[in-house]
Amino acid sequence: MDNEILEFDIGLGGGGGGREVDDDGIDIDDEEMADSPSPTSGGAGGGAASSGEIYLPEGDLLDLEPYEGMEFESEEAAKAFYNSYARRVGFSTRVSSSRRSRRDGAIIQRQFVCAKEGFRNLNEKRTKDREIKRPRTITRVGCKASLSVKMQDSGKWVVSGFVREHNHALVPPDLVHCLRSHRQISGPAKTLIDTLQAAGMGPRRIMSALIKEYGGISKVGFTEVDCRNYMRNNRQRSLEGDIQLVLDYLRQMQAENHNFFYAVQGEEDQSMSNVLWADPKARLNYTYFGDTVTFDTTYRSNRYRLPFAPFTGVNHHGQPVLFGCAFLINESEASFVWLFKTWLMAMSGRPPVSITTDHDAVIRSAVTQVFPETRHRFCKWHIFKKCQEKLSHVFLKHPSFEADFHKCVNLTESIEEFESCWLSLVDGYDLRDHEWLQTIYSARRQWVPVYLRDTFFAEMSITQRSDSMNSYFDGYVNASTNLNQFFKLYEKALESRNEKEVKADYDTMNAAPVLKTPSPMEKQASELYTRKLFMRFQEELVGTLTFMASKAEDDGEVITYQVAKFGEDHKPYCVKFNVLEMKATCSCQMFEFSGILCRHVLAVFRVTNVLTLPSHYILKRWTRNAKSSVILEERTSIVYTNYLESHTVRYNTLRHEAFKFVDDAVKSQETYDAAMDALQVAAKKVAHATKSEGKLGMANGVARRNLAFDGSTNRTRDDFEGRSAQHMSEDDMDKRIRELTNELEGANRKCEVYRANLLSVLKDIEDHKLQLSIKVQNIKISMKDGL
């Protein structure tokens, strides 16, 4: 214990409290120290505060038991002796009470007690208006063991009272290092921790190195919690010293662009807790892609030394995109609430559809308060990573457990299947009572895919093996990054991400994808989606070739199909298709989750002759024009596509009504005969309408023009229409109505063509703007490379 810092838990003694004055006019102090260390403490975590260099007993004093009349050179020497004695015996100490002289305020008497002395003060005054969320463990049991010392006129301290007996079991020597007053981080240990922390190592790895260095945990003299707290305090002191760098940078950015947003929790000239900022591009990106957001707090698992947390999303190329950043020095619930509210204000007050965060109770509470309508998901990747830590003994004993766990979470296709699979998993590996597994199971609705498929999260696949949060700054901000380096790396990351988006825009505009089918739907998608999203859609479309859709039910409005892979009829997907509204829903819920139609719905479209994607299945956020300010209805931009769709709607509607007609007609001979008569009459009317359409088509083309303006007789349409209706026969009136009706339809068709042409021109303008932007970015990049 040479040259070590001694830590004391100064607590309330005797269950009493407050401040007293004795008969001699001497003040009695009764002090208590908080459980968490102060930021300036140089000692171990776990609640102790540094008291400076200790005075260790020498020679025979090391093995002595305290006795009345024993003398010490100072109060510190008495304290160190009693703590050393407590370590040999097996208990922890704290300072209970002291007496000060009213003449000069100097301490003239101290009482050191067993840490289990007295009882925890739970009086009304201390707990009033304050909900205790995590009650502290009861550790005080009224133990009377103590050592009292009093200062003599000579300046020495003498033992005035000693109680040896304890009313509780003592701790064996191999566990005494866990006791609070004996947990100290020595100077050499601090140096080693500082070095390893600067290299980016986390508390767990640092403790492993210390145990190896000192030859056992009992010789290290402190726990992993102490190491973690010491590292946290180190980081906080460092940040508080360098935080001015952050403010200077943010003020400069805002001076250069007034749309640059930043906010500080508290006053800027005081000790700060949290800082948030969002540049103009991040705020604009949110207007395009802010439907789903990730709040990335991976630094909290010691991946990053900096308490850095970006808000990110996914752009139309499936790349991570930035929505803002934060430095979190204070990680309380109130701080997260402030952070989310301030960020939402920067994003014009529009909350996202969904948000993904780490599995954390404090963050969950803050999200619930600020985003009550937003679907909150815990990052599945973080839970899998935590699983490897919490169940390491199971992974070692049962190599098959990891695969079974992944299968249960990722590959189950219904809630019922997941529940059954989970029960089999915990029973099969005897983990039903495992506390951590019970915790994540109780939160299953916020991380297991089957519970989340009805909400948009912009992911390409539901069953992907890993859905780690897309860290925007991977490869730039790492464990050894400090604030002096941070903003240079931050700007490099922004530049690199921007270049990747420009490259993806260029590839989409200039590299036509290879079509794999003759389907008009595939051609339509290739002209609408970005390159990456089209390739993902193409996978689903080609995948329909191995699926078969069979009609299972028809209630008049909605047809239910069973869709299964050839040879796998035992695992069908259920697709409900409303023919009139051209809307389909699948039991896999891929469209709801990712915004791309699944192969099961596309298989139903194939058998029902739906040739193009209905507009409500084309999310603008996945298209080439995702960032366009022009409202383009892409399906009407191509007349051919418009024709195909209208033909498809008429075909499906007529066929749907015909099937209902046939089902009713075959019930008896009488209904059959009536149906056949009706069909013959209907066939004649259709044939007549077909002939009339051909003749009226000519009228709409050439003859109509002569009717509208005949140059030889100088008759106008008004001359013709001026004839009195009473001189026209009923047949003439019907004919005239049909002519005018067809003329109106012709005009509507022309308007559609003009509208399609106009939208096409606008789309060309947008494409041209995008190409110019790409050229400008490429020039900038080449100039930078040249420099």
Secondary structure, 3 states (H helix, E strand, C coil): CCCCEEEECCCCCCCCCCCEECCCCCEEEECCCCCCCCCCCCCCCCCCEEEEECCCCCHHHHHCCCCCCCEECCHHHHHHHHHHHHHHHCCCEEEEEEEECCCCCCEEEEEEEECCCCCCCCCHHHHCCCCCCCCCCCCCCCCCCEEEEEECCCCCEEEEEEECCCCCCCCCHHHHHHCHHHCCCCHHHHHHHHHHHHCCCCHHHHHHHHHHHHCCHHHHCCCHHHHHHHHHHHHHHHHHHHHHHHHHHHHHHHHHCCCCEEEECCCCCCCCCEEEEECHHHHHHHHHHCCEEEECCHHHHCCCCCCEEEEEEECCCCCEEEEEEEEECCCCHHHHHHHHHHHHHHCCCCCCCEEEECCCHHHHHHHHHHCCCCEEEECHHHHHHHHHHHCHHHHHHCCCHHHHHHHHHHCCCCHHHHHHHHHHHHHHCCCCCCHHHHHHHHCHHHCCHHHCCCCCCCCCCCCCCCCCCCCCCCCCCCCCCCHHHHHHHHHHHHHHHHHHHHHHHHHHHHCCCCCCCCCHHHHHHHHHECHHHHHHHHHHHHHHHHEEEEEEEECCCEEEEEEEECCCCCCCEEEEEECCCCEEEECCCHHHHHCCCCHHHHHHHHHCCCCCCCHHHCCHHHECCCCCCCCCCHHHHCHHHHHHHHHHHHHHHHHHHHHHHHHHHCCCHHHHHHHHHHHHHHHHHHHHHHHHHHHHHHHHHHHHHHHHEECCCCEEHHHHHCCCHHHCCHHHHHHHHHHHHHHHHHHHHHHHHHHHHHHHHHHHHHHHHHHHHHHHHHHHHHHHHHC
